[in-house]
Amino acid sequence: MSLSLIQQEFVVERDDEKCIRCEVCVRQCSFDVHTYDPEYDEIVTDDSKCVGCHRCVSLCPTGALVIRRSPLEFKENANWTPGVLNNIYRQAETGGVLLTGMGNDRPYPIYWDHILLNASQVTNPSIDPLREPMELRTYLGRKPEKLEVDMTDEGPRLKTELAPQLKLEIPVLFSAMSYGAISFNAALSLARAAEIAGTYYNTGEGGLHRDLYRYGKNTIVQVASGRFGVHADYLDVAAAIEIKIGQEAKPGIGGHLPGEKVTEPI
């Protein structure tokens, strides 16, 4: 086994007097930090695998676990901080690209939090909602330069042929998140929410589970270079098709599907 320079970030402390060996932490930890040794009737902890998610702490029925940051320190250097060094070690050992979800994990300013949107000078809000209704309904699609109307005995009739339109009851679309990157339950929640809100969710490039076909009228399917799960039924069931040309999250390296994600349902 080669020597690893990656330093552990957290230390798991277990109170043996409180621990009842229920093995909840063993079953719930997806990083295999905890293992049960039946010979000695004890839970063995591998601190190097801990990512500080606190799932074991939250689910422990007796409160026997505490997660602390590792006291191990590097020599102080303003340029080569511990975080920078550990990131270099991880990339060198794994050959992977370090990505962070849910925003930037660095202490940088988030300018969006300082933007104030004030539309009071654009138009006055409705005073009487019965006579001055306000709607958020939005239509997405190509619009003609002008509309031609024919007058008939039954009244005016639209002569101009309109391009297909997506009807949104709220001007919000759900961002693309692939099945496999998120669980089936998460994908189902997005589909249900889109149906209730009258908008659309995006499958990403991970294909569409058959059980979600019934939400097709609120589904935007994605076709990308990987062509994961792309077939005729997948395209026909959707309200719209999105063609992904590039991916900002991983610029220049294309789509990757790790082998451990390819489970039987996927």
Secondary structure per residue as TSV (DSSP state, phi and psi in degrees):
chain	resnum	aa	ss	phi	psi
A	1	M	-	360.0	128.0
A	2	S	-	-73.2	154.4
A	3	L	-	-75.3	130.7
A	4	S	-	-102.2	135.6
A	5	L	-	-95.0	-3.6
A	6	I	-	-71.3	121.5
A	7	Q	-	-87.2	140.8
A	8	Q	-	-66.1	142.0
A	9	E	-	-93.7	-26.1
A	10	F	E	-133.9	157.1
A	11	V	E	-122.6	128.6
A	12	V	E	-95.6	119.7
A	13	E	E	-105.6	128.2
A	14	R	E	-118.6	128.8
A	15	D	-	-88.1	103.8
A	16	D	T	-63.5	-25.5
A	17	E	T	-71.9	-28.2
A	18	K	T	-90.3	-27.2
A	19	C	-	-67.8	127.1
A	20	I	-	-106.9	11.3
A	21	R	-	58.1	38.5
A	22	C	-	-78.1	-15.7
A	23	E	-	67.4	19.6
A	24	V	H	-61.7	-43.6
A	25	C	H	-63.1	-35.4
A	26	V	H	-65.1	-43.8
A	27	R	H	-75.3	-33.1
A	28	Q	H	-87.0	-24.5
A	29	C	-	-77.3	115.9
A	30	S	T	-80.6	-4.2
A	31	F	T	-104.5	6.0
A	32	D	-	58.1	39.0
A	33	V	-	-70.7	-37.8
A	34	H	E	-107.8	134.3
A	35	T	E	-135.7	147.6
A	36	Y	E	-99.6	130.7
A	37	D	E	-104.7	102.1
A	38	P	T	-66.8	-26.0
A	39	E	T	-65.0	-41.3
A	40	Y	T	-104.5	0.6
A	41	D	T	50.5	57.5
A	42	E	E	-146.1	157.2
A	43	I	E	-94.9	122.8
A	44	V	E	-98.2	135.8
A	45	T	E	-115.7	131.5
A	46	D	-	-105.3	95.2
A	47	D	G	-61.8	-26.5
A	48	S	G	-66.2	-19.3
A	49	K	G	-93.1	-9.0
A	50	C	-	-72.2	134.2
A	51	V	-	-111.1	4.5
A	52	G	-	73.0	31.5
A	53	C	-	-79.5	-19.4
A	54	H	-	69.4	16.5
A	55	R	H	-66.4	-42.0
A	56	C	H	-64.9	-37.4
A	57	V	H	-65.1	-42.6
A	58	S	H	-68.1	-33.5
A	59	L	H	-96.7	-8.2
A	60	C	-	-65.0	121.2
A	61	P	T	-70.7	-18.8
A	62	T	T	-112.4	1.3
A	63	G	-	65.4	39.0
A	64	A	-	-86.7	-5.8
A	65	L	E	-113.9	143.0
A	66	V	E	-137.6	133.3
A	67	I	E	-104.9	125.0
A	68	R	E	-122.9	152.5
A	69	R	E	-70.0	140.9
A	70	S	-	-62.8	133.5
A	71	P	-	-75.9	-6.3
A	72	L	-	-63.5	129.8
A	73	E	-	-125.7	154.7
A	74	F	-	-95.2	165.0
A	75	K	-	-64.2	133.9
A	76	E	-	-65.1	130.0
A	77	N	-	-155.1	122.9
A	78	A	S	-65.5	-30.6
A	79	N	S	-83.2	-43.2
A	80	W	S	-105.9	78.2
A	81	T	-	-74.1	162.0
A	82	P	H	-55.9	-38.5
A	83	G	H	-64.4	-41.8
A	84	V	H	-64.4	-45.2
A	85	L	H	-63.0	-46.1
A	86	N	H	-64.1	-36.2
A	87	N	H	-65.4	-39.3
A	88	I	H	-63.9	-44.1
A	89	Y	H	-61.0	-42.7
A	90	R	H	-64.3	-45.7
A	91	Q	H	-65.9	-37.2
A	92	A	H	-67.6	-38.5
A	93	E	H	-80.0	-35.3
A	94	T	H	-99.0	-23.4
A	95	G	-	73.5	8.3
A	96	G	-	-94.3	172.3
A	97	V	-	-104.8	127.3
A	98	L	-	-79.0	121.2
A	99	L	-	-121.6	147.5
A	100	T	-	-123.8	125.5
A	101	G	-	-89.5	167.6
A	102	M	S	59.7	47.5
A	103	G	S	93.5	-175.2
A	104	N	-	-85.1	131.0
A	105	D	-	-90.9	3.1
A	106	R	S	-91.6	156.3
A	107	P	S	-79.9	54.6
A	108	Y	-	-98.2	152.3
A	109	P	-	-66.0	140.9
A	110	I	-	-102.9	100.4
A	111	Y	G	-66.6	-28.0
A	112	W	G	-61.8	-31.9
A	113	D	G	-67.1	-15.4
A	114	H	G	-105.6	6.4
A	115	I	-	-87.4	129.4
A	116	L	-	-110.2	118.7
A	117	L	-	-97.9	112.3
A	118	N	-	-122.6	104.7
A	119	A	-	-100.1	14.5
A	120	S	T	-66.6	-25.1
A	121	Q	T	-91.4	-3.3
A	122	V	T	-81.9	-50.4
A	123	T	-	-156.8	152.2
A	124	N	-	-77.1	142.9
A	125	P	-	-68.6	161.3
A	126	S	-	-63.4	132.9
A	127	I	S	-89.9	-42.9
A	128	D	-	-119.3	103.0
A	129	P	T	-64.4	-16.4
A	130	L	T	-77.8	-36.7
A	131	R	T	-104.4	-16.0
A	132	E	S	-128.1	72.5
A	133	P	-	-68.6	145.6
A	134	M	-	-113.7	133.5
A	135	E	-	-126.8	145.5
A	136	L	-	-102.7	1.3
A	137	R	-	-58.7	133.8
A	138	T	E	-132.6	144.1
A	139	Y	E	-117.6	128.0
A	140	L	E	-107.7	130.5
A	141	G	S	153.2	166.9
A	142	R	-	-67.7	132.9
A	143	K	-	-107.8	142.3
A	144	P	-	-73.7	158.4
A	145	E	S	-68.5	-30.7
A	146	K	S	-153.0	162.8
A	147	L	-	-111.5	134.0
A	148	E	-	-109.7	134.5
A	149	V	E	-125.0	132.7
A	150	D	E	-98.5	137.3
A	151	M	E	-92.6	122.9
A	152	T	E	-121.1	174.1
A	153	D	T	-63.3	-25.8
A	154	E	T	-89.2	-1.0
A	155	G	E	116.8	-176.1
A	156	P	E	-66.2	141.7
A	157	R	E	-133.4	134.2
A	158	L	E	-69.2	124.6
A	159	K	-	-93.7	-33.7
A	160	T	S	-69.1	131.9
A	161	E	-	-84.2	120.3
A	162	L	-	-88.3	146.1
A	163	A	-	-71.9	159.1
A	164	P	-	-55.8	139.7
A	165	Q	-	-125.1	141.3
A	166	L	E	-94.8	126.0
A	167	K	E	-98.4	118.5
A	168	L	E	-113.4	125.5
A	169	E	S	-75.4	-22.6
A	170	I	S	-130.7	145.4
A	171	P	S	-80.5	53.5
A	172	V	-	-136.4	129.2
A	173	L	-	-113.6	143.4
A	174	F	-	-80.6	134.7
A	175	S	-	-67.2	157.0
A	176	A	B	-69.5	125.8
A	177	M	-	-139.8	120.5
A	178	S	-	-79.5	141.8
A	179	Y	B	-67.0	123.8
A	180	G	T	117.2	-47.0
A	181	A	T	-74.8	-34.3
A	182	I	B	-117.8	159.8
A	183	S	-	-75.1	168.9
A	184	F	H	-61.7	-41.4
A	185	N	H	-62.5	-37.2
A	186	A	H	-66.9	-42.7
A	187	A	H	-63.8	-40.0
A	188	L	H	-63.5	-39.3
A	189	S	H	-63.4	-40.4
A	190	L	H	-64.1	-43.3
A	191	A	H	-63.3	-44.8
A	192	R	H	-64.3	-42.6
A	193	A	H	-63.8	-40.0
A	194	A	H	-64.1	-39.9
A	195	E	H	-65.7	-43.9
A	196	I	H	-67.6	-41.0
A	197	A	H	-80.7	-12.3
A	198	G	T	75.2	38.2
A	199	T	-	-134.0	-155.9
A	200	Y	-	-133.5	143.5
A	201	Y	E	-111.6	161.8
A	202	N	E	-117.6	130.5
A	203	T	-	-73.2	-15.7
A	204	G	T	69.5	-164.5
A	205	E	T	-99.1	19.7
A	206	G	S	-93.9	9.4
A	207	G	-	83.9	-179.2
A	208	L	-	-130.3	122.3
A	209	H	-	-63.7	140.6
A	210	R	G	-58.1	-32.5
A	211	D	G	-69.1	-11.9
A	212	L	G	-100.4	3.0
A	213	Y	G	-63.0	-27.9
A	214	R	G	-69.3	-11.4
A	215	Y	G	-99.8	20.8
A	216	G	G	-56.6	-35.9
A	217	K	G	-68.7	-11.1
A	218	N	G	-117.2	20.7
A	219	T	E	-115.7	132.4
A	220	I	E	-108.8	118.4
A	221	V	E	-93.8	155.8
A	222	Q	E	-119.4	138.4
A	223	V	E	-117.5	121.7
A	224	A	-	-130.5	-176.3
A	225	S	T	-62.7	-30.8
A	226	G	T	-72.7	-24.6
A	227	R	-	53.4	39.6
A	228	F	T	-71.2	119.8
A	229	G	T	68.9	21.6
A	230	V	-	-90.8	120.6
A	231	H	-	-154.5	178.0
A	232	A	H	-60.7	-45.8
A	233	D	H	-61.9	-39.3
A	234	Y	H	-59.7	-41.1
A	235	L	H	-77.2	-36.8
A	236	D	H	-72.6	-30.6
A	237	V	S	-76.9	-18.0
A	238	A	S	-84.3	157.7
A	239	A	S	-78.6	-27.3
A	240	A	E	-156.4	159.6
A	241	I	E	-120.2	128.1
A	242	E	E	-106.2	127.9
A	243	I	E	-100.4	114.6
A	244	K	-	-89.6	120.5
A	245	I	-	-95.1	-37.7
A	246	G	-	-142.0	170.4
A	247	Q	-	-135.7	111.7
A	248	E	T	-68.6	-28.5
A	249	A	T	-65.6	-31.9
A	250	K	S	-132.8	68.2
A	251	P	T	-63.5	129.8
A	252	G	T	85.0	-8.4
A	253	I	T	-113.0	-3.0
A	254	G	-	72.3	-175.3
A	255	G	-	-83.8	142.2
A	256	H	-	-127.7	138.6
A	257	L	-	-123.7	96.0
A	258	P	-	-57.9	142.8
A	259	G	G	-58.9	-34.4
A	260	E	G	-67.5	-17.0
A	261	K	G	-83.5	-14.3
A	262	V	-	-85.2	76.4
A	263	T	-	-82.0	175.4
A	264	E	S	-59.4	-45.0
A	265	P	-	-62.1	-37.4
A	266	I	-	-64.3	360.0
